[in-house]
Amino acid sequence: MKSKQEFLGGYRRMVAIRRLEEKSAELYQQGKIGGFLHLYIGQEAVAVGMAAAITKRDHVITAYRDHGVAYSVGMPAKIILAEMLGKATGCSGGKGGSMHLVDPKLNFWGGHAIVGSHLPLAAGIATSLQYQKLDGVVVCMFGDGATNIGYFHEALNLSKVWKLPVVWLCENNSYGMGTAVDRASAVHSMCQKAEGYGMANACVDGMDLEAVYNGVSNAAAQARSGAGPFFLEVQTYRFRGHSMGDPERYRTAEEIKHWQDGDPITALRKAIVAKHKGTEAELDALDREVDDEVAAAVQFAEESPEPADAALWQHVYSESPNGRA
């Protein structure tokens, strides 16, 4: 990212994710969103920086804190909210909900609710790209907690053995649910875990949009070159609890405030004015654009129809070419 317009675009997308998540929390509290809801507030720079650093021929897969990632790769806010409200106009017809946002047309493969389960899928997508000799990489995003899961080690090992084009992007937000990293992991530096597989790795500031962009750009370039996978740790922080039902007894108000003082949106706004010749008026105008976008998305989602009864039987089995299940 170099130009003023690129930074303004990044700012707009980060603010949109923040407003979308805040509105999602309101809708959840009103009983309009069911199930679980995991907010991305505080981590916006990670998804936006990642998406800006890759191309349309690349693929992205993530875990259940997926709203911000889906928006960053091009899923409209209205489609995201419609899915979370269980409406027929959602990306999965209202059947997936908050944790299962997906759109193959965007090369976005989810949204996965089981911790670590999507890492082998990322290796599989990368194997397909390699087999077909396609010039694409897979960015697989996961939390620090997933690094203690068996899937993590199996997927990293095979990706290194086969030199798969994968960027393993670990969003280290310091907690796996309510358990701090230093209480659950013998190794506190996530990127150090890549050393066990002889994998190139780096750690960047996940609260800094430009740092994430540069980190993912470098990682994707290596994976695309045929040199094999790259492990990138981004150190970030979620300002809200693990999910909407989290009482947050495991961390202090002082700790949260410390991270909020480094809010990635506020920091980027200041940097745009100080370094990139942006103005407060331009930024305020983007804020208003986002407010209008999110308001329209809420209206679209609330006015969208419920899935038809017949939809219950659709997509249960995959149709084979001869028409049989």
N, C-alpha and C positions, 0 to 999 in steps of 0.2 A: 504494500500500500504506500503510495507516494503522493498522489494528488489530493487537493482539498476536497474534491467531489467524492473520492473514494472514502475519505474519513467521514464526510457528512452522511454518505450512504450507510456506513457502518454504524454511525450514531443513530440514525433513524431505525435501523433494524434492531439495535439493542433496546431502544426505547419501546419499540413495538412489542418485543418479547416481554419486557417488564410490565407494560400495560395489559397485555394479553393474560399474563399470569395473575396480576392483581384482580382482573375481572373474573378470571376462572375461580379464584378463591371466593369472591362474592357469590358467584353462581352456585358454588358447592355449598356454601353456608345457607343458601336459600333452598337447598334440596333439589336443584335442577341438574346437578352433576352427581352421579352415583359412583359407588365403588371407592377406589383410592385416588388420591390426587397428590402428585409429587411436583412441587414448584421449582422453577429454574432461576428464581430471583437471586441475583448475586453472581451467577455464572454466565451471564449473557455474552461476555467477551469471548468465551471459549467457542460457542457454536457459531457466532458471527465471524470470528477470525478464521475458524476452520473452513467454513463454507466459501469465504473469499479467496482462500488459498488453493482451492481445487478447481477442476474443470467439470464440464457437463458429462464427460465420458467416465468420470470417477463415480464410485459408489460409497454410500454412507449407511452404517447400521449402528444402532445405539441401544441403551437399556430403557428403563421405564420413565426416567426423567427426560421425556422426549419432546415436549411441546416446542421449546426453543430451537431444538435441532431441526424439527420438521419445518418450522417457519423459515429458518435460515437457508434451507436447501430449496425453498420455493413453494411450500404448501401455503395456500392462502389462509389468513386468520379465520375467515368465515367457515372454511372446510374443517379446520382444527376444532373450532368451537362446536360445530354441528356434530362432529363425531363424539366429542365429550358429553354433549347433551343427549346422545343416543339417537340422533336423527338420521333419516334415510339419505340426506345429502352429505353426510360425513364421508371421510375418505374410505372407511370400511363399512359404509351403509349403516352406521350406528351400532355395529356389532362388536367393535374392538374397544372403544372408549379411550380414556386418557393414556393408558400404558401401551396401546397397540396402534399408534399412528403409523401409516405406511402408504407409500405410493411408488409402485414400480416404474411409472413413467418418469419419475424424478430420480431414479436409481437410489431411492430411499427405502430401506428394507426393514424399518421398525426401530423402535418400539418393541422391547421384549421384557416381560415381567419377571422371568426367572433369572436370578442373579448369575451372570456369567454364561448363560445358555447360548447367547448369540455369538460368542467368540469362535466356536467351531464353524458356525454359519459364515462368518467373515472369512475364515480360511477356505471354506468351500467356494465362496464367490470369487476369491482371489485365484483359486485353482482353476476355475472356469476361465477367467481372464487370461491366465498364463497359457492354458491349453489352446485357447483360440487365438493366441498371439495378439490380443487386443491391448492397446496402449491406455490402460486404465489402472487405477489403484483403488483399494478399499480402505476407507477410514473407519476403524472400529472404535467406538467410544464406550467407555465403561468406567465405573467408579473404583476407588481404592479398595473397597471391600471385595470386589470380584477377583483381585489378585491372589486371594487365599482359596479360591475355588479350583477344583481339579480341571475344569474346562480351560481355565487360563493357561495352565502349564502344558496341557496337551496341544492347544492351539498354537501357542508360541513356539513350542518345540518343532512341530511340523512346518510351521511357516518358515522357520530358519533352515530346516533340513532341505526344504523344497525351494527356498529362495522366493517365497511368494510376495507379490506386490501389495503388502499390507502396511498401513500406519496404525500401530496400536496406540490409541490416544487415551491415556488414563487421566480422568478428571479427579484429581486428588482434592476432595473438599474436606479432608481431615476426619470424616466420620463415615463408617459403614452403619447405616441406620443410627443408633444411638451410641455406638462403640467407637472410641477414638482409635486412630491408627496405631498409636504406641501401645494399646492394650490388646490388639488383635493380630499384629504383624511383627514377626521377629526382625524384619528389615523395615525401617521407617521411611527410607527413600525408595519410592516405587520404581524409579528407573533403574535402581541397582538390581532389581529382580531380572532385568533383561540381560545382565552380565552373565547370569548362569547359563544362558543360551548363546553366548557370544554375539549378542545382537547390538547393533549400533543404537545409541539412546541419547536423550537429552532431557533437560528439565527447564521449563519456562514459566514465567509469571502469567497465570491464567486470569488475572484481573486487568491485564494490559492487552488491548485489542491488537496493537501492532506486534507485540511479542508473540502472541498466539499465531498471528498470520505468518510471521517469519519462521516460527518453529515448524508449523505444518507445511509451509512451502518447502523448507529444507528436507523434511522427512519424506514428503511425497516425491520430491525429485530423486531421492535415493531409491525409494521403492519402485519408481517408474523406470529407473535406469537398468534394472535387472540385478542390482546388488543385494536384493533381499529386503526383508522387513525392517522397520524402524520403530522403536518404542519411544513415545513422547509423553512425558509426564507434565501436566499443566496443574499448577498449584492454585486452587481457587477456593471458594467458600459459598455455601448456601446461607442466605440470610434468614430463611424460614426453616421450619423443622423438616425432618425427613419426609413426612407427609402431613396432611392436614390434621391428622389425629395425634400428632406428636406433642407430648407435654413439655418436651425440651428440658428435662431435669438434669441432663448430662453436660450442659455447658452454661457458662455464666453470661449475664447480661453485659458484663465488661468485655468479654471475649467477642461477642457479637458486635458490639459498638466499635471495637478496634477494627474489625474487618469492614464494617459499614463506613467507617471514615475513609476507607480506600475504595469506595463504590466505583466500579468500572465505568459506569455511565457518567458520573460526575467528573471523574478523572479525564475521560475522553473529551467531554465538553470543554473543560479548561484547556486541554492540549490543542483542541481545534482553534480556539480563540488565540492562544499564546503562540502557537507554532505554525498554524496552517492558514492564517488570515481569514478565519471564519468570524462571524459576528453573532452576538447574542440574538439579534433579530432573526437571522437565518435559522438558528437552532430553535428558537421559540416557534417559528413557522412550522418546522418539522414536528415539534411536539403537538401542535394543533392538528396537523395531518394525521398523525398517529391516533389521536383521540377520535377523530372522525372515522378512521379505518376500523378501530376496535368497536366503536358504537354501532357501525353498520354491520360488523361481523356478528355482534350479539343479536341484533334484530333479525338477521338472516337465520341464525341458528334457532332462535326461539320461534320463528314463524315457519320453519321447515317442518315437513310432515314426519310423523313417526313411521318406522318401517312397517310395510304391509305384513299381514299375517303370513302370507305365502313366503315371505323372505326367510322365515324360520327354517325352511327346507332348502334354501339356496346355499351353495358353496359348502355343503356338508361333505360332498365327495367331489373329486376332480373328474371332469369328463375326459374320457380317452378319445383319440381320433375317430374311432368307429362309433362313437356315441354312447358307449357303455361306460358305466361307472367303474 
